[in-house]
Amino acid sequence: MAPSVFQLSGTCNNYPWGKKGKQSLAAQLCAKTPGIEFSVKDDEFYSEMWFGDYPDFPARKLDTGELLKDVIDANKEQLLGQKVIQHYDAQLPFLPKILSIAKALPLQLHPNKELATKLHKKDPENFTDPNHKPEIAVALSKFELFAGFKPLTQIEPLFKLKPLQHFVPANTGSWNDETLRNVTRTILKTDLDEVQKVQDQLAQVPRSDLGDAAYILDLLPRLQDQYGRDDAGNLVALLLMNFLVFDAGDAVYIPADGIHAYLSGDIVECMARSNNVLNTGFCPPADRNSIDMFAETLTFKAHSKDDVILPSQKYEKSKHGKTVVYKPALSEFDMLKTDLEAGEKDEVSGSEGPGVLIVTSGKGIMKADGQVHKLEEGFIYYVAPGVPVTWETDSGLQVHMAVI
């Protein structure tokens, strides 16, 4: 039998969009895990730290080095609980991460369950599971992102500008979502020279002609500097998608098939247990998936900034009111955020399934299952179903915790 609460170590990865060296919060937090062989190299990019049971970059039980998956598999009733065993394939149904972003992630969407199942069967090497991947991201610092589509009333006037008119199907009246789907596909299929020409022309459009979209002229050179003037992702993101700037504590929800590209910042990210993705921009041409498949998969649930913003709510299981909850429109997880000032504490009741928490700043202690556990920045813990926890601090503490 495993303990009901135990410390984990995460795994850091090195995608080139990550922050360099000690600028990366993901790397800093990973390095603060005691007793592991990980040191931050100044010339290395550190993009993400994963701390779930997914095999790509798995978490381990800190004191033994065992894979979290193996510990769970040997103690399923205790560590997952009946709800997860019955409804979520008897495995941890969410995947938590810390991301540190220096430049745009690929313009992407995650296939829904139906498509993911087909892709996994057809190409298991690139689509490693049959699951969907709706996700949330909670900002730990200033966080810039593109997410979901703008309202059609904001998109349609932009395509009356001369450099963009030819992307619109002939005889188009008022726009609808199928117009948007076709325009997205056409932009992504445009040859590289034409994409570059259109961007050059767009850069010359007077700011007054763009109105509220004048920010396009500020962001265009920045994106071009990252991925070149011939990346069609620049046009899709700037012309069609919502651009948001978040402060710490703000959050976004990306539904299955939701188009998005994170641009900069440090975030706690959590998603349904999957690593499937379709990329079509902000990446080398060889890394882009089928544009037709991407365009056909698009959904239009998010059609304004309000559709993607995920506000925090009061958490009813918080005894002292210091914990808020982010509740995305999915059943696999909620995300808790607890903020304590010096001398404060909070107690959170047990959940129907497991929880995984990370200390994102400060230090303190956690009382759980009759034990006292040390909390320091970067420490990660697994909490079994039904186990209440109490966090206390003398100097200040912030904890993020994914729960069922």
C-alpha positions in Angstrom: 0.0 0.0 0.0 1.3 3.4 -1.0 1.1 6.5 1.3 -2.0 8.6 0.6 0.2 11.7 0.1 3.7 11.6 -1.4 6.1 14.0 -3.1 6.8 13.8 -6.8 9.5 14.9 -9.2 8.6 16.3 -12.6 10.4 16.1 -16.0 11.5 19.2 -17.9 11.7 19.4 -21.7 13.5 21.6 -24.1 11.3 22.8 -27.0 12.9 25.8 -28.7 10.0 28.1 -27.8 10.9 27.8 -24.2 12.8 30.4 -22.1 16.6 30.1 -21.8 18.4 29.0 -18.7 17.4 30.5 -15.4 14.9 32.8 -17.2 12.6 29.7 -17.4 10.3 29.3 -14.4 9.7 25.7 -15.5 13.4 25.0 -15.2 13.7 26.9 -11.9 10.9 24.9 -10.3 12.2 21.6 -11.6 15.6 22.3 -10.2 14.2 23.0 -6.7 13.0 19.4 -6.4 15.3 17.9 -3.7 17.5 14.9 -4.5 17.2 14.8 -8.3 20.0 15.1 -10.8 18.8 18.2 -12.7 20.7 21.5 -13.1 19.8 24.5 -15.3 22.2 25.2 -18.1 22.5 28.8 -19.2 22.6 27.9 -23.0 19.6 25.5 -22.9 16.0 26.2 -23.6 13.5 24.9 -21.0 9.9 25.0 -22.2 7.8 22.7 -19.9 7.8 20.7 -16.7 5.3 17.8 -16.8 4.2 16.2 -13.5 1.5 13.7 -14.5 1.6 10.0 -15.3 1.7 10.5 -19.1 4.7 8.5 -20.5 6.3 11.2 -22.6 7.7 13.2 -19.7 6.6 11.3 -16.6 6.5 12.2 -13.0 8.2 9.9 -10.4 7.6 9.2 -6.8 10.5 11.2 -5.3 11.7 9.0 -2.5 11.9 5.8 -4.6 12.3 7.0 -8.2 9.3 4.8 -9.3 7.2 6.1 -12.2 4.0 7.6 -11.0 2.1 5.4 -13.4 3.6 2.3 -11.8 2.7 3.4 -8.3 -0.8 4.2 -9.4 -1.2 0.9 -11.2 -0.2 -1.0 -8.1 -2.6 0.9 -5.9 -5.6 1.9 -8.1 -8.4 1.7 -5.5 -6.4 3.8 -3.1 -4.8 6.4 -5.4 -7.5 6.8 -8.1 -10.8 6.0 -6.4 -13.9 4.4 -7.9 -15.0 7.5 -10.0 -11.7 7.5 -11.9 -11.6 3.7 -12.2 -15.1 3.6 -13.6 -15.1 6.7 -15.8 -11.5 7.5 -16.8 -9.9 4.2 -17.8 -8.3 3.7 -14.4 -5.5 6.2 -15.0 -4.9 9.8 -14.0 -7.3 11.7 -16.2 -5.5 15.0 -16.3 -2.0 16.2 -17.2 -0.6 19.2 -15.3 2.4 21.2 -16.5 4.4 24.4 -15.9 5.1 26.3 -19.2 7.7 29.0 -19.7 7.2 30.6 -23.1 9.6 32.9 -24.9 8.1 32.8 -28.4 4.9 31.6 -30.0 4.0 27.9 -29.7 2.7 26.3 -32.9 -0.7 27.5 -34.1 -2.6 24.4 -33.1 -5.7 22.6 -32.1 -6.2 19.3 -30.3 -8.5 16.8 -32.1 -11.7 15.7 -30.4 -12.2 12.1 -29.2 -13.7 10.9 -32.4 -10.8 12.2 -34.6 -8.2 11.4 -32.0 -9.3 7.7 -32.0 -9.0 7.6 -35.8 -5.6 9.3 -35.9 -4.3 7.1 -33.1 -5.4 4.0 -34.9 -3.9 5.2 -38.2 -0.7 6.9 -36.9 0.1 5.8 -33.3 3.6 7.2 -33.5 2.4 10.8 -34.0 -1.0 10.5 -32.2 0.0 8.6 -29.1 -3.5 8.2 -27.5 -7.2 8.1 -28.5 -8.2 11.0 -26.1 -9.3 14.6 -26.6 -7.3 17.4 -25.0 -9.3 20.4 -23.8 -7.1 22.5 -21.5 -6.8 25.5 -19.3 -3.9 27.8 -18.6 -3.6 29.9 -15.5 -1.2 32.8 -15.8 1.7 33.1 -13.3 3.0 36.3 -14.8 2.1 38.5 -17.8 0.8 36.0 -20.4 0.1 36.8 -24.0 -1.9 34.4 -26.3 -4.1 33.9 -29.3 -7.2 31.9 -28.5 -10.4 31.3 -30.4 -11.8 33.4 -33.2 -12.8 37.0 -33.1 -16.5 37.9 -33.6 -17.3 37.8 -37.3 -18.3 41.5 -37.1 -14.6 42.3 -36.3 -13.1 39.9 -38.9 -15.3 40.8 -42.0 -14.2 44.5 -42.2 -10.5 43.5 -42.2 -11.0 41.4 -45.4 -12.4 44.4 -47.2 -8.8 45.8 -47.1 -7.2 45.4 -50.6 -4.3 43.1 -49.6 -6.8 40.6 -48.0 -9.8 40.6 -50.4 -8.6 37.7 -52.5 -8.8 35.3 -49.5 -12.6 35.6 -49.5 -14.6 33.3 -51.7 -16.3 35.1 -54.7 -19.9 36.2 -54.2 -19.6 36.1 -50.4 -22.4 38.1 -48.8 -22.4 38.4 -45.0 -19.9 36.1 -43.3 -20.8 32.9 -41.4 -18.6 30.3 -39.8 -18.2 28.4 -43.0 -16.8 31.5 -44.6 -14.3 31.7 -41.8 -13.4 28.0 -42.2 -12.8 28.6 -45.9 -10.8 31.7 -45.4 -8.6 30.0 -42.7 -8.0 27.1 -45.1 -7.2 29.4 -48.0 -4.7 31.4 -46.0 -2.9 28.3 -44.7 -2.7 26.9 -48.2 -1.3 30.0 -49.8 2.2 29.6 -51.2 5.0 31.1 -49.2 5.9 33.9 -51.6 2.3 35.1 -51.7 2.1 34.9 -47.8 5.2 37.1 -47.6 3.8 39.6 -50.2 0.5 39.9 -48.3 2.3 40.5 -45.0 4.4 43.2 -46.6 1.3 44.9 -47.9 -0.5 44.5 -44.6 2.4 46.2 -42.8 1.7 49.3 -45.0 -2.0 49.6 -44.1 -2.6 52.9 -42.2 -3.4 52.4 -38.5 -6.6 54.4 -39.0 -7.9 51.8 -41.5 -7.5 49.0 -38.9 -9.4 50.7 -36.0 -9.4 48.5 -32.9 -7.2 46.0 -34.7 -4.3 48.4 -35.1 -2.4 46.2 -32.6 -1.8 44.0 -35.7 0.8 46.4 -36.9 2.7 46.1 -33.6 2.6 42.3 -33.4 3.3 41.5 -37.0 7.0 42.3 -37.0 7.4 40.4 -33.7 5.9 37.3 -35.1 7.8 37.7 -38.4 11.0 37.9 -36.4 10.2 34.6 -34.7 9.0 32.4 -37.6 9.6 34.5 -40.8 7.5 36.6 -43.2 6.3 33.5 -45.1 4.5 31.8 -42.1 0.8 31.9 -42.8 0.2 31.5 -39.0 1.0 35.2 -38.7 -2.0 36.1 -40.8 -4.4 33.6 -39.2 -3.5 34.6 -35.7 -3.5 38.4 -36.3 -6.5 38.6 -38.5 -8.9 35.9 -37.3 -8.1 35.2 -33.6 -8.6 36.9 -30.3 -5.4 38.4 -28.9 -5.3 38.5 -25.1 -2.9 39.8 -22.5 -3.4 38.3 -19.0 -2.1 39.2 -15.6 -1.2 36.6 -13.0 -4.3 34.7 -11.9 -6.2 35.2 -15.2 -7.1 32.0 -17.0 -8.1 30.7 -20.4 -10.1 27.6 -21.4 -9.4 26.0 -24.7 -12.1 23.5 -25.7 -11.5 20.4 -27.8 -10.8 21.5 -31.4 -10.2 25.1 -30.1 -7.6 27.0 -32.2 -4.9 28.7 -30.1 -1.3 29.7 -29.9 0.4 30.8 -26.7 2.8 33.7 -27.2 4.7 34.5 -24.0 4.7 34.2 -20.2 4.8 31.6 -17.5 1.7 29.5 -16.9 0.2 26.5 -15.0 -1.4 24.4 -17.7 -3.7 21.4 -17.2 -5.4 19.3 -19.8 -7.3 16.1 -20.3 -4.8 13.2 -20.5 -3.5 13.4 -24.0 -0.7 14.7 -26.2 -2.4 14.8 -29.5 -2.0 18.0 -31.6 -2.5 19.4 -35.1 0.0 22.2 -36.0 -0.3 24.4 -39.0 1.7 27.6 -38.3 4.5 29.1 -36.1 6.6 26.0 -37.0 8.7 24.7 -39.9 6.7 23.5 -42.9 7.7 19.9 -42.3 6.1 20.0 -38.9 2.7 21.1 -40.2 -0.2 18.7 -40.2 -2.8 18.4 -43.0 -4.3 21.8 -43.5 -7.6 20.3 -44.8 -7.9 18.1 -41.7 -7.1 21.1 -39.5 -9.7 23.3 -41.3 -12.4 20.6 -41.2 -11.8 20.0 -37.5 -12.2 23.7 -36.5 -15.0 24.4 -34.2 -16.4 27.9 -33.5 -17.5 27.7 -29.9 -15.1 30.5 -29.0 -16.1 33.6 -31.0 -15.0 36.4 -28.7 -12.6 37.1 -25.9 -15.4 36.4 -23.3 -15.8 32.9 -24.7 -12.2 31.8 -23.8 -11.6 33.7 -20.5 -12.1 31.4 -17.5 -12.9 33.4 -14.4 -12.0 32.0 -10.9 -14.9 31.2 -8.5 -15.2 30.9 -4.8 -14.3 27.3 -3.8 -17.0 25.8 -1.5 -14.6 23.2 -0.1 -12.2 25.9 1.2 -12.7 26.3 5.0 -11.0 29.7 5.3 -11.8 31.2 1.9 -8.3 31.4 0.6 -8.8 29.0 -2.3 -10.5 29.7 -5.6 -11.4 27.2 -8.3 -11.2 27.4 -12.1 -14.0 25.1 -13.5 -13.6 24.4 -17.2 -16.5 22.9 -19.2 -15.1 19.3 -18.9 -15.3 16.6 -16.3 -11.7 15.5 -16.0 -10.5 18.1 -13.6 -10.8 21.5 -11.9 -7.9 23.7 -10.9 -7.5 25.2 -7.4 -5.4 28.2 -6.6 -4.6 29.0 -2.9 -3.0 32.3 -1.9 -1.9 32.7 1.7 -0.2 35.7 3.3 2.1 35.4 6.3 0.4 33.6 9.2 -2.6 32.4 7.2 -3.8 28.9 6.5 -6.5 27.1 4.5 -8.1 23.7 4.7 -9.5 22.0 1.6 -11.8 19.0 1.8 -11.0 15.8 0.0 -12.1 15.2 -3.6 -13.8 12.3 -5.4 -10.5 11.6 -7.2 -6.8 12.3 -6.9 -5.2 15.7 -6.7 -1.7 16.9 -7.9 -0.4 20.1 -6.5 2.7 22.3 -7.1 4.0 25.1 -4.9 4.3 28.1 -7.3 5.7 30.5 -4.8 6.6 30.8 -1.1 6.9 28.1 1.5 5.1 26.5 4.4 3.7 23.2 5.5 0.9 20.8 4.5 -0.9 18.7 7.0 -2.5 15.7 5.4 -3.3 12.1 6.3 -1.8 12.5 9.8 1.6 13.7 8.4 3.3 17.1 8.1 4.9 17.8 4.7 7.3 20.5 3.9 6.3 23.0 1.2 8.8 25.0 -0.8 8.7 26.6 -4.2 8.7 23.8 -6.9 7.6 21.0 -4.5 5.0 18.7 -6.1 2.7 16.3 -4.2 0.2 13.6 -5.1 -2.9 13.5 -2.9 -5.2 10.4 -2.9 -9.0 10.7 -3.1 -10.9 11.8 0.0 -7.8 13.2 1.8 -8.4 16.7 3.2 -5.3 19.0 3.3 -4.4 22.0 5.4 -1.8 24.5 4.1 -0.1 26.9 6.6 2.7 29.5 6.1 4.7 32.0 8.2 5.8 34.0 5.2 3.4 33.5 2.2 2.5 30.7 0.0 0.8 30.0 -3.4 -0.3 26.5 -4.4 -2.0 25.3 -7.6 -3.7 22.0 -7.5 -5.5 19.9 -10.1 -8.4 17.9 -8.6 -11.3 15.7 -9.8 
